């Protein structure tokens, strides 16, 4: 993000929302800007905060993409609310939002959990969406195809006239966002994908809760997910062993797997497993040669997440060396990409960030089968 905006004595209003949606009453006493009515409790997510004032809310986005110290501030104005005179924000929207466009499949579960599926009017590349509930609305023509995320069809978007577009970016130079903003449609970044804590990703449902004035519902949903996650983690911690775990697979002779500080590695740790590359620094992916992986991971007890492979035969056909791993020989390879939606989208990529409690239970079930006897694998399945 290209600038840092702090909530000090004055908040600034960027006129980037549609004129017919912008509040016309700006005579609120400036002094009230400092009087935070409430700060929404955010315990795990690092990328955003929400402050509630009289008549409006402010979302501060702290890290919209990796390796930036820029912040964005977004104002959410209540029906009878108004913003302080001379205030300035990166975008302004009236709430509750009635019609919304989102651009990542990870946003879909939040809308569904908040009972706001009906609010979704457009999405880039509809075939990526796997949710059965949302696909029904797509089939009925209630959600419009917007092209590709990096080049949204702005003409179609203008015709839709949504209250808000929620998008994401991997770097600061996003021409699509600039184009949309010029049309007068407010754009909010959502950086749930940058969170490395499993519960941190899931807590972004509170971001959407604020948009629909459903903060209490969002908090209730997250609290249940958090409770389930912590309970499962505590049960796994009582296991007397910590099985070793290998992950990833080769792509063009390079073996990619999660770094030690990543989201994926955290699940294995919380499941009381020993991820063999847990001491590597960083949160992205490791790029390793086959020899080093074979040397360190040949005797791993489990192989969790072997890329896009859906059978042991596929692995062997791709490279005979895969069959040398103990996990292959002992039938202990589990994939999270075999569960797909109607149009081929991987359900794990869409739903897992929102339901880390299910992911954790799956991994616990894999490496500690007796800890959660009643749980059945959802995202993961054993390769045959």
C-alpha positions in Angstrom: 0.0 0.0 0.0 1.3 3.4 -1.0 0.5 5.5 2.1 -0.1 5.2 5.8 -3.2 6.7 7.1 -3.6 6.9 10.9 -6.7 7.7 12.9 -5.6 10.8 14.7 -7.3 14.1 15.1 -8.8 14.0 11.6 -9.8 11.2 9.2 -9.8 12.1 5.5 -12.6 11.3 3.1 -11.5 10.2 -0.5 -14.4 10.8 -2.8 -14.2 7.4 -4.5 -17.6 6.1 -3.8 -20.7 6.7 -6.0 -22.2 10.1 -5.6 -25.7 8.7 -5.0 -24.4 6.7 -2.1 -22.2 9.3 -0.4 -23.5 10.9 2.7 -24.2 14.6 2.1 -24.2 15.6 5.8 -20.5 16.4 6.7 -21.2 18.8 9.6 -20.3 16.3 12.3 -18.1 17.9 15.0 -14.4 17.1 14.2 -13.8 16.3 17.8 -15.9 13.2 17.6 -13.3 11.6 15.3 -11.2 10.8 18.4 -14.1 9.3 20.3 -14.0 5.7 19.4 -17.3 4.2 20.4 -15.9 0.6 20.1 -13.1 -1.4 18.7 -14.1 -4.7 17.2 -12.1 -7.5 18.9 -9.6 -9.0 16.5 -7.4 -11.6 18.3 -5.7 -13.6 15.5 -5.7 -11.7 12.2 -2.9 -9.2 11.7 -4.1 -7.5 8.6 -7.0 -5.4 9.6 -8.8 -3.6 12.5 -12.3 -2.1 12.8 -13.2 0.9 14.9 -16.8 1.9 15.5 -17.8 5.6 15.8 -21.1 7.4 16.1 -22.8 6.8 12.7 -19.9 5.1 10.9 -17.2 2.5 11.1 -13.6 2.5 9.9 -11.7 -0.5 8.6 -8.0 -0.1 8.6 -6.2 -2.5 6.2 -2.6 -2.9 7.5 -0.9 -5.2 5.0 -2.9 -5.5 1.7 -0.1 -7.4 0.1 3.2 -8.8 1.4 6.2 -6.7 2.2 4.5 -3.3 2.4 4.0 -0.8 5.2 1.2 1.0 3.5 -2.3 1.1 5.0 -5.7 1.8 3.6 -8.7 3.2 5.6 -12.2 2.5 4.5 -15.3 4.3 5.9 -18.6 2.4 6.4 -21.4 4.9 6.8 -24.6 4.0 8.6 -28.0 4.9 7.1 -28.4 8.0 9.2 -24.8 8.5 9.9 -22.3 11.1 8.6 -18.6 11.6 8.4 -16.6 14.3 10.1 -16.1 17.4 8.0 -12.9 17.4 5.9 -12.3 13.7 6.6 -10.5 11.6 4.0 -10.6 7.8 3.3 -9.4 5.6 0.6 -13.0 4.5 -0.1 -16.4 5.1 1.4 -19.5 2.9 1.3 -22.9 3.0 2.8 -23.9 0.0 5.0 -25.4 -2.4 5.1 -24.1 -3.3 1.7 -26.9 -4.6 -0.5 -25.1 -5.7 -3.7 -21.5 -6.8 -3.7 -18.8 -8.1 -6.1 -16.0 -10.2 -4.7 -13.0 -11.6 -6.6 -11.6 -14.5 -4.6 -13.3 -17.8 -4.0 -12.2 -17.5 -0.3 -14.7 -14.7 0.0 -17.6 -16.9 -0.9 -17.8 -18.9 2.4 -17.9 -15.7 4.4 -20.9 -14.5 2.5 -22.6 -17.8 2.9 -21.9 -18.1 6.6 -23.4 -14.6 7.1 -26.5 -15.6 5.0 -25.5 -13.0 2.4 -25.2 -15.2 -0.7 -28.1 -13.2 -2.2 -25.9 -10.0 -2.1 -23.3 -11.4 -4.5 -24.1 -10.0 -8.0 -20.8 -10.6 -9.8 -17.6 -12.5 -9.8 -14.6 -12.9 -12.2 -14.4 -16.4 -13.8 -17.5 -18.1 -12.3 -16.1 -21.6 -13.0 -13.7 -21.2 -10.1 -16.6 -21.2 -7.6 -17.3 -24.7 -6.1 -19.9 -23.9 -3.4 -23.2 -25.7 -4.2 -25.3 -22.9 -2.8 -23.6 -20.2 -4.8 -23.5 -22.4 -8.0 -27.3 -22.6 -7.8 -27.5 -18.8 -8.0 -25.0 -18.9 -10.9 -27.2 -21.4 -12.7 -30.2 -19.1 -12.2 -28.4 -16.2 -13.7 -28.3 -14.3 -10.4 -24.5 -13.8 -10.5 -22.8 -12.2 -13.5 -19.6 -13.3 -15.1 -17.0 -10.5 -15.0 -14.1 -12.0 -16.9 -10.7 -12.3 -15.2 -9.7 -10.9 -11.9 -6.7 -9.0 -13.4 -8.8 -7.6 -16.1 -12.4 -7.3 -15.0 -14.9 -6.3 -17.6 -15.7 -2.7 -16.4 -18.5 -2.2 -18.8 -20.4 -5.1 -17.3 -19.4 -4.0 -13.8 -20.9 -0.5 -14.4 -24.1 -2.1 -15.6 -24.3 -4.1 -12.4 -23.7 -1.0 -10.3 -22.7 -2.8 -7.1 -22.4 -1.0 -3.8 -18.9 -2.3 -3.4 -16.1 -4.4 -5.0 -13.9 -6.4 -2.7 -10.7 -7.5 -4.3 -7.1 -8.5 -3.6 -3.7 -7.8 -5.0 -0.3 -9.5 -4.9 1.5 -6.2 -5.4 0.7 -2.5 -5.3 0.4 -1.9 -9.1 -3.2 -2.9 -9.7 -4.5 -1.2 -12.9 -7.9 -2.9 -12.6 -8.6 -1.3 -9.2 -7.7 2.1 -10.6 -10.0 1.6 -13.5 -12.9 0.6 -11.3 -12.3 3.5 -8.9 -12.6 5.9 -11.9 -16.1 4.6 -12.5 -17.1 5.8 -9.0 -17.6 2.3 -7.6 -15.9 1.9 -4.2 -13.2 -0.8 -4.0 -11.9 -2.4 -0.8 -8.9 -4.6 -0.7 -9.1 -7.9 1.3 -5.8 -9.5 2.3 -7.0 -12.6 4.1 -4.6 -14.6 2.0 -1.6 -13.0 3.6 -2.4 -14.3 7.1 -0.3 -17.2 8.2 -2.2 -18.1 11.3 -5.1 -20.6 10.5 -7.4 -18.7 12.9 -6.1 -15.4 11.5 -7.4 -16.2 8.1 -10.8 -17.3 9.4 -11.2 -14.2 11.5 -11.6 -12.1 8.3 -15.3 -13.1 8.4 -15.5 -10.0 10.7 -14.4 -7.9 7.8 -17.4 -9.0 5.9 -19.6 -8.8 9.0 -18.9 -5.1 9.2 -20.0 -4.6 5.6 -23.4 -6.1 6.3 -23.9 -4.8 9.8 -23.6 -8.3 11.0 -20.7 -8.0 13.4 -22.4 -10.0 16.2 -23.2 -12.9 13.8 -19.7 -12.8 12.4 -18.2 -12.9 15.9 -20.4 -15.8 16.9 -19.4 -17.8 13.9 -15.7 -17.2 14.4 -15.9 -17.9 18.1 -17.3 -21.3 17.4 -14.6 -22.0 14.8 -12.0 -20.8 17.2 -13.4 -23.0 20.0 -13.4 -26.1 17.8 -9.9 -25.4 16.6 -8.5 -24.9 20.1 -10.3 -28.0 21.5 -9.0 -30.2 18.7 -5.4 -28.8 19.2 -5.6 -29.6 22.9 -6.7 -33.1 22.3 -3.9 -33.7 19.8 -1.3 -32.3 22.3 -2.1 -35.3 24.6 -0.9 -37.8 22.0 2.3 -39.5 23.1 3.9 -39.5 19.7 4.6 -36.8 17.1 4.7 -38.5 13.7 7.0 -37.1 11.0 5.4 -35.4 8.0 6.5 -34.7 4.4 4.6 -32.4 2.1 4.5 -31.1 -1.5 5.7 -32.7 -4.7 7.8 -31.9 -7.7 6.9 -29.6 -10.6 9.5 -29.5 -13.4 12.1 -31.2 -11.3 11.7 -28.7 -8.4 10.0 -30.0 -5.2 7.8 -27.3 -3.7 6.6 -27.5 -0.1 5.5 -25.1 2.7 8.2 -23.2 4.6 8.4 -23.6 8.4 6.4 -20.4 9.2 3.6 -21.0 6.7 -0.1 -21.6 7.2 0.3 -25.3 6.1 3.2 -25.9 8.5 1.2 -24.5 11.4 -1.6 -27.0 10.9 0.9 -29.9 11.2 2.4 -28.4 14.4 -1.0 -27.8 15.9 -2.0 -31.4 15.1 1.1 -32.6 17.1 3.0 -33.7 14.1 6.6 -33.1 13.3 7.0 -31.3 10.0 10.5 -32.2 8.8 11.1 -28.7 7.4 9.6 -26.9 10.4 12.9 -25.0 11.1 13.0 -23.3 7.7 12.3 -19.6 7.8 9.6 -17.8 5.9 6.0 -18.2 5.1 6.0 -19.1 1.4 7.1 -22.2 -0.4 10.5 -23.9 -0.4 12.0 -24.9 -3.7 14.1 -28.0 -3.2 15.9 -30.5 -5.4 14.8 -34.1 -5.3 17.9 -35.5 -3.7 17.6 -33.3 -0.6 13.9 -34.1 -0.1 14.6 -37.9 -0.5 17.5 -37.7 2.0 15.4 -36.0 4.6 11.9 -37.2 4.0 12.3 -40.8 2.7 11.3 -42.2 6.1 8.6 -39.7 6.9 5.6 -41.4 8.5 3.0 -39.4 6.5 2.9 -37.5 3.3 0.3 -34.8 3.5 -0.6 -32.7 0.5 1.2 -34.3 -2.6 0.3 -31.5 -4.9 -2.3 -32.2 -7.6 -1.7 -35.9 -7.7 -4.8 -38.0 -7.1 -3.5 -41.5 -7.0 -0.3 -43.4 -6.2 -0.1 -44.6 -9.8 0.0 -40.9 -11.0 2.9 -40.3 -8.7 4.8 -43.4 -9.9 4.1 -42.5 -13.5 5.3 -39.0 -13.0 8.6 -40.1 -11.3 9.6 -43.6 -10.1 11.5 -42.1 -7.2 8.2 -41.3 -5.4 7.8 -45.0 -4.7 10.9 -45.0 -2.7 9.3 -43.0 0.1 8.1 -44.9 3.1 4.8 -43.0 3.1 4.2 -44.3 -0.4 5.1 -47.9 0.5 2.9 -47.8 3.7 -0.1 -46.1 2.0 0.1 -43.0 4.1 -0.3 -40.3 1.4 -3.2 -37.9 1.9 -4.3 -35.3 -0.7 -6.4 -32.2 -0.2 -7.1 -31.7 -3.9 -9.3 -34.6 -4.8 -12.5 -33.0 -3.4 -13.7 -30.8 -6.2 -16.8 -28.8 -7.1 -19.2 -29.2 -10.0 -16.9 -27.2 -12.4 -13.7 -28.7 -11.1 -12.6 -26.1 -8.5 -10.7 -27.5 -5.5 -13.0 -27.1 -2.5 -10.0 -27.0 -0.1 -8.7 -23.7 -1.8 -12.2 -22.1 -1.4 -13.4 -23.3 2.0 -10.3 -24.3 4.1 -9.2 -20.7 4.9 -12.6 -20.1 6.4 -12.8 -23.5 8.3 -9.4 -24.2 9.7 -11.1 -26.2 12.5 -12.1 -28.8 9.9 -8.6 -28.8 8.3 -6.9 -29.4 11.7 -9.3 -32.2 12.6 -8.5 -33.8 9.3 -4.8 -33.7 9.9 -5.2 -34.9 13.4 -7.3 -37.8 12.1 -4.6 -38.7 9.6 -1.6 -38.7 12.0 -3.4 -39.5 15.3 -6.4 -41.7 14.2 -7.5 -42.4 17.7 -7.6 -38.8 19.0 -10.8 -37.9 17.2 -12.6 -41.2 16.7 -15.9 -39.7 15.4 -14.3 -37.3 12.9 -14.5 -38.3 9.2 -12.0 -36.8 6.8 -13.6 -33.9 4.8 -10.9 -32.1 2.8 -8.3 -34.9 2.7 -8.5 -38.4 1.3 -6.0 -41.2 1.2 -4.4 -41.8 -2.2 -5.2 -45.2 -3.6 
